[in-house]
Amino acid sequence: MTKVTKTGVVRRASYFAARGRNALANLVASGNIHGYQSRHCADFNEYVSRLGGRQNSGFPDHWRVDDSLVNDSPARVAVVIHCFYPELMDELFQALAAVPVDFDVLITNASGQAITVPRNRLPRLGHVSIVEVDNHGRDIFPTIQLVNAGLLDPYDIVLKVHTKRSPWREDHAELAGDGAGWRRQLLSDLLGSAERVEQILNAFASDSSLGLVTAEDCIVGAEFWGGDRYIVQQLLRRLEMSLDDPDSLRFASGSMYWIRGFVLQGLRALNLQAADFDEENGQVDATTAHAVERLLGILTQEAGLRMAEVSELDREGAYETDAYRRFERGAVRHARAQVIPFYLPQFHDSPQNNRWWGQGFTEWSNVTAAIPGYRGHYQPKLPTELGFYDLADDDVRRKQAELARAHGVAGFMYYYYWFSGERLLHVPIERLHASDLDQPYCIMWANENWTRRWDGRAADILVGQDYTKVPAETFIDDVMEFLLDPRYMRIAGKAVLAVYRPAQMSNFPDVVKVWRERAREAGVGELYVLAVAVAEEFDGIQALGSDTGIDGTLQFPPHNLPWVAGPATEVGLDSRWRGNFMSYQETVKASLAMSGNLADNEYPGAMVAFDNAARRQWTADTWYGSNPYTFRRWVAGLIDSVMPRDPQQRVVFINAWNEWAESAVLEPTTRFGRTFLLALRDAVWS
């Protein structure tokens, strides 16, 4: 395929076609294509062999103590520049004058020469960071290093550009035009004028589905796989994804574009290191850098986002006037919906757990005991920023609240344990209630049995629900102090109170009637009673109605969603495995299909992941395929489904904030960093 512009220059498509053919021809001619694949540095087996023990951070350690990288007041927009040809930097700086909002600049410098940024010519320029990098991985690995270091985490939108000469193009007479003309066209389309940049930023601000904007004729398809398909497949396995439809490939060639920040930020989940990138040898294809270029297109779409060339923005018509001002420094962010994760209080010492499980037991005791059940299985799941915390410590809740607030979380739904008048694991919520911490919260009465099997069923009960001993009606008196808290969360002005197993109480409608009366008398006002949508065998309410006492339901994945088998053979399950191995992708598909048919009082829910190997090891229920990009698509789709509702009814629940032993964790981990939080933030604030 050849695309000819009105200037008569043959564009990126023909370039890729030629270089892809040449790369494959060279491999086939050498008889080494299969050997090449099995030995490639980004091979999944090579990656797995590096797992375990202290991991390479994926960026130079000295960056941690480089004060020039500290940015206490980041802008909303970042410009990432990779410099190999320093003589071309002035051209880039001149073009950046068109950016109409405050922006920070991060420069990865592989030129070996000093770079000076002309601040006097860039009035909207904020913080500048310049890091020296090796000429390794072209412009891709240096950007990955910024991602791995978290330096791109603050930004809603990123412009990625680099100095480009394309000497390979200039040496091939069959391609019209030269590298300089191509570079000028890219810069003109992306930074040609303030009006052009405003249009691009307006599009991002107005369209939550827009993920990437690049220059004209730079989005290409599957005919330009070249020799990179195998490497992409290997990288996707790190995210527990597969390349199901190679013919659907679309990606932005040229590696220069405006992009929604999360699409780059999420690359942290790949755990890419210098060892994953080929040694520089003038390659024109079939390297990790080229594969990541294509992978970025796949992941943009996996996140539920689309790519566009600048001309498509022209055809789509005018966006909201001055919408780009949303990206001004300090502009107020507006959440599209209230997103409420479930919160587990099991991370502190309690006399009951000391007796049942041994002195000093907390959920961390389970978490750290897990081992992998298949090749590449992320177990044990370990915390980073918050550490192995103790929820008796007020400072932990402060850090959690700050992290949640910064990523679009509206508040937490605490699991609340009450057995016949006795509170268990109550220290965190009592300490929160006694504090002045700005942390909205609500309660789910987790009224299931505690068992040695960690399944809530009737066997091996440690402590069970006995409604004859203490009537369920008195539960409302126990939680009244929390319901009266000004921070307690409400829907349509009513205090939210969820119940996990309502049908476990045969007289539940009468119980709720008493709750409502006592709440009014106490000054709480009206209750908004939600049943957790679980199966009948888990004592769930199977149909709503005035006779149930329920105002609505909330989804709690993976409950009440199809359990579709995952690729057990392909991943190589351990021979000791006796559990269930399910597909996360199929669960997402079913949930999104269902979300369009929910009533306004049925609240959708997503799960970060589910894998309770930490509790049950070889008999675990494990969902394969959880990754930040699919999670972002799931959450964004659920938010889209509630957007037609009254704003107060736009609520989505997440399983979970910190269910570490079930792998449902938004908190930062060693494997994924903050990427699930960043996915959530992008879906909420898009």
Buried (B, 14 or more C-beta within 10 A) or exposed (E): EEBEEEEEBBBBBBBBBBBBEBBBEBBEEEEEBEEBBEEBBBBBEBBBEEBEEEEEBBBBEEBEEEEEBEBEEBBBBBBBBBBBBBEBBEBBBBBBBBBBBBBBBBBBBBBEEEBEBEEEEBEBBBBBBBBBBBEBBBBBBBBBBBBBBBBBBBBBBBBBBBBBBBEBBBEBEEBBBBBBBBBBBBBBBBBBEEEBBBBBBBBBBBBBEBBBBBBBBBBBBBEBBBBBBBBBBBBBBBBBBEBEEEEEBBBBBBBBBBBBBBBBBBBBBBBBBBEBBBEBEEBBBBBBBBBBBBBBBBBBBBBBBBBBBBEBBEEEEEBEEEBBBBBBBEBEEEBBBBBBBBBBBBBBBBEBBEEEBEEEBBBBBBBBBBEBBBBBBBBBBBBEEBEEBBBBBEEBBBBBBEBBBEBBBBBBBBBBBBBBEEBBBBBBBEBBBEBEBEBBBBBBBBBBBBBEBBBBEEEEBEBEBEBEEBBBBBBBEBBBBBBBBEBBBBBEEBBBBBBBBBBBBEBBBEBBEBBBEBBEEBEBBBBBBBBBBBEEEBBBBEEBEEEBBBBBBBBBBBBBBBBBEBBBEEBEBBEEBEBBBBBBBBBBBBBBEBBEEBEEBBBBBBBBBBBBBBBBBBBBBBBBBBBBBBBBBBBBBBBBBBEEBEEEBBBBBBBBBBBBBBBBBBBBBBBBBBBBBBBBBBBBBB
